[in-house]
Amino acid sequence: MYPVTSTFLATLATSHTMLARVDAYYAGALVRSNLPFTTGSVSVDRASKTRRTISLTVGDPKLLPWAATDPLAAYGQQLVASRGIRYSNGSEEWVPLGTFRINEPSGDVHFGPVTVTGASMECALIDDQFQMPTSTRGYGGCVDAIEALIRQTLPDAIIVNLTAGARNPACAVANWDAGGDRWDAVTQIALAMQAEIYVDAQNRFVITDLPDVVNGAVAWNIAEGEGGTLISSARRMPRTGVYNAVVASGQNAASGSVPVSASATDSNPASPTRYGGPFGKVTKSISSALWTTTGACQAAADYALYDAIAPNIQTSIDSLPNPALEGNDIVRITHAGRKERYLVQSLTVPLTATDDFSITLRGGKEDAS
């Protein structure tokens, strides 16, 4: 979660003045400040290749772009969005919501409105496919390889390693063909080091440990009742996406290593997803050219199993908006007489006070604290 003051979080549950702002930039320069939008929202989704997206409606048809350098054109223009609070003493506290490359402006040329959509800067790497065969050979660590692949596209990119101990394990040699997806390569390297990478609200490429809904720190408490921020909640429990066995394999022609594999199964007799128990036998297969040893495959299988047998409770809630939340935060929900820990899977932050704030959560681990 973006670091905000305790006053900010406490004020979310009380009457306050909401603030929102969207500025347009081109070639690094501010070209239109405080766009006059009528509605808009920023969505955050862990399952999307571009973690953050924006949708904005601007009433003035004069802002419909005609020239390549117009503020809302789609030639590299960016929108920078933020949302905040004005306190009773007149001071303000702002939270960044992201930097978005404009992908499509549209609207009626006479009457408007102008609708603009954009995406966070993973999109630049998705667009920049490899023009020639590319290898991780020569890079000592996974983070070194990730940084190189990103900066070949965005030389000034800010890349931060927030994994425990800022770890940078050795990177196996892997090759990608011309035409390959550069962002897929980056995410594969991150996964090989048991991490994930995304662009955050501050426009940074963040490498971080895979979230642990059971043991991770709680970023925000969401409670029903007086003084709470929870408005409503709904719950579902699908089998889809739950496995009790994982087979991880690696075959890397670039390094000349022999194929390797390892497996992990849920053998806990008390587990409701025990392999061969009432849940059945459900196997997931994963592979990567970056796993070149049995140990690497075993580590990947163990983690994938841990994630696969996590409680697949999916909860959707409406609450008072907290724009500081990130897509991998852990929250504690107090509802229906229970306390449960969840991973934030997706959320939509409105840019106006009248639109809804919704969050989709995954996990559902009961919390006794």
N, C-alpha and C positions, 0 to 999 in steps of 0.2 A: 504494500500500500504506500502511496506517496506520503511522505512525512508531513502531517498536519498537526496543529496544536490540539491539546485536549479540549480547549475552548471550542474549536471548530467542531469536533465530534459531539460535544455536549449540546451545541447550538442546533445541530441537525434536528433534534427532537422538540425544539421550541420554535415559536414564531420568529422569523428572521427575514431579512431582505436578500433574495437570491440575485447573483450577478452572473452574467455570461458575456463572453467576448470572442469574436472570431476576426483575425487579421489575415490579409492576403499578402504573400511575398512572391517575388520573382527574382531569380538569380541572386538570392540572398538578401535582397533589399525589400523593405516594406513598401508596398505599392498601394494598399488601401487599408486603412485602419478602421476597426470597429464596424464591420459590415452590417448593414441594416437588415438583419434576417428576421423573418416572422416566426418560423419554426425551425427546429433542427435537433439532431441528436448525434451522439458518438457511441458506437457499439464496440465492445471488446469481446473477442471470441477465441478461446484457446484452441478450438478445432479448426480455425481458419488459418491459411498460410499468411495472410496479412492480419495481424492480431487486432488492429484498430481500423475502423472505417467511420466516415462522417457523411451525413446527409443534411443538406442545408437548403432552405427555401428563402430566397431574397425577393422582396416584393417589387423592387424597382427594375423595370425592363431595360433601363439604360445600362445596367450592369451585365446584360447578356453580351458575351464577348463577340467581337467581329474581327479584331486584329490579334495576331499571335502574341502580342505583348500586353493585351488587356488583362486586368487583375484576375478575372475568373476564367481565362483561357486554359486549355489543356496542353500547354507546351512547357511544362516544368513548373508551373505556378503551384504554390503550396498554401494551404490554410493552416493557421495555428490557432487552436481552440483552447479555451480555459473557462472554468466556472468557479465561482467563489461566493463569499458571504460578506455583507456589510453589517457590522455590529452596531449596536445602539449608540456607541460613542463615536460613530462615523468612520472608524478604521475598517480596513478590508483585508481579507485573507483569500488568496487565489490558489487554485489547483490546476496544473496543466492537464489537458485532456488529449493532447497529441499534436503531431505535425503530419499533415496529410497532403500527398500529391493529388492535385485535381485530376480526375479521370474523365468526367463528363459533365459539362454544363449544358442545360437545355431550357427552352421556354418560348412562349409566344413573343414575337418580336415587337408587337405593339402594346400588349397589355401585361406581359409577364404572367405569373412570377417566374423567376429564374431558379431552377433546381440544380444544385451542384452536389456531386458525389466525389469522394476521394478515399484514399487508403494510405496507411502508414508505410514507411519506406522499405519494408520487405519487398514491396512491389518493384522497386528498382532492380533488385537482384533477380527477381522472377523474370523480368523483361530481358535482362542481360544474360542470355544463354551463352554457354561456352562456344567461342568461335573456332576453337581448335581443341584437340584432346588435352585434358588437364589432369595433373596428378598432384597428390600430396607429398610426393617424394621431395626430400630436402627440408621439410619442416619438422623440427624436433618434437613439438607438442601439438596437441589438438587445438589449443587456443591459438597458437601461431598460425596454423593452417586456416582456421576460421577467420582470423584477422586479415590474412593475405587475400582470401577469396572475396571478402567484403570490400576491402580497400582497392581492389582492382576495378570495382564499379564505383564506389563512393570513397575517394581518397581522404576526405575529411571526416569520415564517419567516426562517431564516438562509440567505442566498444568497451564494455566493462565486464569484468569477470567477478561475479558475486557468488561463485561456488564456495563451499566451505574450504578455507585455507587457500583460496584463489588457485585451486589445483590446475595443473596443466599436464595431464598424462601424455605419454608417448603416443604419437599418431601413426597408425599403420599406413602403409602405402596403398592408395586406392586411385583408380583411374576413372575419369568420366569422358565420354565421347563428345565430339563437337555436336552442338545442338542440345546438350544436356542442361538440365535446370540447375542454375547456380545456387539458388536458395535451397533446393532439395539437398545439394551436396553439403551446404553449411549445416543444415539441420541433422543430416546423417552423422556428421563428425561430432556434433554436440551430443547426440544420442549415444554414440560410441563411448563418450566419457560420462555416461549416466547423467546428462544434463539436458536442458532445453535452451533455446535462444529465441528471442523475439524483440521487437522494437517497442519501447515503453512510452509513457506519456511525455517524457522529456526528450524524445527522439534519439534515444540511445539504444544500441544493440546490446542487450543484456543476456549474458550467459549465466544461468542459475541452476542450482540443483533441482531435480525433479521434485515436485511438492509431495509432502508426506502428511496426509490429512489426519492420521492417527496421532502423530507426535509433533507436528509442526506448531509454531507459535500462532496464536489466534490474533488476527489483525483487527477484527471488529466484532462487537457483540450486538446482535439484532434480537430485540425482545418485544413481545406483545405487551399490551397494557399501558397504563399511565407512565409517561416518561420514556417509553420505548419507541422504536422506529418501525416495527413490523406492522403492516397493514393487513396483509392476507398471505396465506401459504397453501400450496397444493403439493401432493406427494404421489410418486409412482415408483414401482419396483419391477423393472423389466429384467428378463434373463439375458437379453441382447448385450453383448460386450463382456459377459462374465465367463471366464475360462478357469479350469482347475488343473491344466497342464500346459506347459510351454516348452517348445523345442526351438532352440536357437542354433543357427548354423552360419558358418563363415567359409567363403571360398574366395581366395584372392589370387588371381592369375598374375597381377602386377608384381607381387612379392615372391611368387614361386612357391608359396607355402601350400601344404597339403590341406584338403578340406577338413574342417573341425566342426564339432557340434557338442551340445550339452542339453540337458533337459531338467526341468523342475516340475514337481507335482505337489498338489495340496494333500499332504498325508496326515494332517492334524485330525485325530478321531473326533474332536469336538467341533470341527468346522462344518457349517451347513453346506459348504461347497466341496467337501472331501471327495477326492478322486475315487470313483467307484461306489460312492455312497448314493443316497436318494437323488442327489442332483445329477448324477450320471458321470460320463466321461466326456469332457469338452476340451479339445486341444487347440492351441494356437501356435502357428509356426511363424518365426521371424528370422530374418537373415540380414547380413551386412558384410560387405567386402572388408570392412574395417575391423572385424573380429577375426584375428588370425591365430588365436590360441584357444585351447579348450577352456582355460580360465576366463578369458574374455567372454566366451559364449556362455559359460556358467553364470557369470555376473549379470549378463544381459537377461538370461532366462529367469534368474532369481528375482531380479527387479520387475520384469514383466509379469511374473506370477503374482508378486506382491500387489501390483496395480490391478491385475485381472480379477483377483478374488476379493478386492476391497468392496465393501457394501455398495451395491449399485442402486442406491436410493437416489432418485432424482427429484429435487424439490424446486419448484418455481415460486418465487415470492414477489410481492409488491411491498416496498418499504419507502420510507422517506429517503430521498437521494443522498448518496455518499459518493461524490465524484472522485474521491481519492483511491477507491478500490482498484486493484489490478486483477487480471484474469487468472492468476494462480494463488491468490490470497486464500487463507483459511478463515472462515467466520464461524461464530457460535450462534446458533438459532435457539431461542427459548420460545417454544410454542406447544400448545396442547399438554401442558404439564411436563414437558420433556426438555432436556438440553442436548443438542446434537452439534457435532462439528461437520462442516462441509467445505469442499473446495469450490471456489467460484469458477464455474465453467464459462459463463458468458454474462454480460450485463449491457444495458443500454442506459446511457446518461442523457437526459433531456437538456436542451439548451434554453428551454423556457419553463416557467414555473407551473404551467398548466398541463404539461405532458407527464406521462407515467415513467417511473423508474422501475425496471424489472431486472431480476437476477435469476439465472438458472444455476443450480448447485448440484454437486455430485459428492457422494460419500455417505453421509448419514451415520457416522460413528457416534454412539451415545457418549456423552461427556458427563462425568460425575462431578466435575469441579463446579 
